[in-house]
Amino acid sequence: MADDPISDALRKQQYGLTVVGSKSEGGEPNGMTANWVTQVSFDPRILALAVQSGAHTRQNIEATGVFSISYLPEESKDLSLKFTKKSTSGEGRLEDEPVSYNETGTPVLDAAVAWVECRVVGQAEPGDHVVFYGEVIGGGARDGRSTTLEETGMHYAG
């Protein structure tokens, strides 16, 4: 445990591990590891996604108004690490990764156990991350369990 009990407490929250798919205005695909994703409405179905303010993914989502979430399967730490590197473009992150493109044209990892596609319906910038609110317009699931950040031994909270 750290010297900061608040950080310790926030790191105990359960976070799923996902890859956010986006595309540039010119159509270049991108993927970014994220764990601050949650459903905030049933009707309509809306997810909240937090993205670092300076991230390339933020630029893509603001330019196109769409994103996808690929929920990673158990024991996928190596796959998630591929998408954690800082980038000024999506170049290389999706290389050699099988992906599909559906309604939004954003990449969805074929390795995902579930996925959703969203159209942005709002955003807020309450701190050092931008929160995008996305109405779910498509999705699907396969057999298998999704992983959590804690299971990978990584943390991004506090």
C-alpha positions in Angstrom: 0.0 0.0 0.0 1.1 3.6 -0.7 1.4 6.4 1.7 -1.9 7.8 0.3 -4.9 6.0 1.7 -7.3 7.6 -0.9 -5.2 6.1 -3.7 -5.2 2.8 -1.9 -9.0 2.9 -1.7 -9.5 3.9 -5.3 -7.3 1.1 -6.6 -9.6 -1.4 -4.9 -12.5 -0.4 -7.3 -13.1 -3.0 -9.9 -12.1 -1.9 -13.4 -12.6 -3.8 -16.6 -9.9 -3.8 -19.2 -10.8 -2.7 -22.7 -9.5 -1.4 -26.0 -11.1 1.8 -27.3 -11.4 1.8 -31.1 -11.4 5.1 -32.9 -10.6 6.5 -36.3 -9.2 9.7 -37.5 -11.2 12.1 -39.7 -9.3 10.6 -42.6 -10.3 7.1 -41.5 -7.0 5.9 -40.0 -7.9 3.3 -37.3 -6.5 3.5 -33.7 -6.8 1.4 -30.5 -6.1 2.5 -26.9 -6.2 0.6 -23.7 -8.8 2.0 -21.2 -10.3 0.9 -18.0 -12.5 3.9 -17.1 -15.7 2.8 -18.9 -19.1 2.3 -17.4 -22.8 2.2 -18.3 -24.6 5.2 -17.1 -28.1 4.8 -18.6 -30.5 2.0 -19.6 -32.8 4.0 -21.9 -31.1 4.9 -24.1 -28.1 2.7 -23.4 -25.2 5.1 -22.7 -21.7 4.4 -21.7 -19.2 6.9 -20.1 -15.6 6.6 -21.3 -12.8 8.7 -19.8 -9.8 9.5 -22.1 -6.7 11.5 -21.1 -7.1 15.1 -22.3 -4.0 15.0 -24.5 -4.6 11.6 -26.0 -4.7 10.9 -29.8 -7.9 9.0 -29.2 -9.6 12.1 -27.8 -8.8 13.9 -31.1 -10.2 11.0 -33.1 -13.5 10.8 -31.1 -14.0 14.5 -31.2 -13.4 14.6 -35.0 -15.7 11.6 -35.8 -18.2 11.4 -33.0 -17.9 7.6 -32.7 -15.9 5.0 -30.8 -16.0 1.3 -30.0 -15.1 -0.7 -26.9 -13.6 -4.2 -27.1 -13.8 -6.0 -23.8 -10.6 -8.0 -23.4 -10.6 -11.7 -22.5 -9.0 -13.2 -19.4 -5.3 -13.5 -19.5 -4.8 -10.8 -22.1 -2.3 -8.6 -20.4 0.2 -8.7 -23.4 -2.6 -7.7 -25.8 -3.6 -4.8 -23.5 0.0 -3.6 -23.2 0.3 -3.2 -26.9 -2.3 -0.4 -26.8 -0.9 1.5 -23.8 1.9 3.2 -25.6 1.7 6.9 -26.1 0.9 7.7 -29.7 0.4 10.7 -32.0 -1.3 8.4 -34.5 -2.7 4.9 -34.5 0.1 3.6 -36.6 1.4 0.2 -35.5 -0.9 -0.4 -32.6 -3.3 -2.5 -34.7 -0.6 -4.2 -36.8 -1.0 -7.9 -36.8 -4.2 -7.7 -34.8 -7.3 -9.2 -36.5 -10.1 -6.5 -36.3 -13.5 -6.1 -37.7 -15.3 -2.9 -38.8 -19.0 -2.6 -38.2 -21.5 0.3 -38.2 -19.2 3.1 -37.0 -16.1 2.1 -38.9 -14.0 2.0 -35.7 -11.9 -1.1 -35.1 -13.2 -3.9 -32.9 -10.6 -6.6 -31.8 -11.6 -10.0 -33.0 -10.0 -11.4 -29.8 -12.6 -9.5 -27.7 -15.1 -11.4 -25.7 -17.6 -8.6 -26.2 -17.8 -5.3 -28.0 -20.0 -2.2 -28.4 -20.1 0.7 -30.8 -21.1 4.1 -29.6 -22.1 7.5 -31.1 -21.1 10.4 -28.9 -24.1 12.3 -27.4 -22.2 14.5 -24.9 -18.9 15.1 -23.2 -17.4 16.8 -20.1 -14.0 17.7 -19.0 -14.1 17.6 -15.2 -10.3 17.1 -14.6 -7.3 15.7 -16.5 -9.6 13.4 -18.6 -12.4 14.0 -21.0 -15.5 11.9 -20.4 -17.4 11.0 -23.5 -21.0 9.8 -23.3 -21.7 7.4 -26.0 -25.1 5.9 -27.0 -24.7 2.2 -27.8 -25.7 1.6 -31.4 -24.3 -1.9 -31.9 -22.5 -4.7 -30.1 -22.1 -8.4 -29.5 -20.6 -11.0 -27.3 -18.7 -14.3 -27.6 -18.1 -17.1 -25.0 -15.5 -16.3 -22.3 -15.0 -14.0 -19.4 -13.7 -10.4 -19.7 -10.6 -9.5 -17.6 -10.2 -6.9 -15.0 -7.3 -4.5 -14.5 -6.5 -6.1 -11.2 -6.1 -9.5 -12.7 -3.2 -8.1 -14.9 -1.3 -6.7 -12.0 -1.6 -3.3 -13.5 -3.3 -0.2 -12.0 -4.6 3.1 -13.3 -6.4 4.8 -10.5 -5.9 6.8 -7.4 
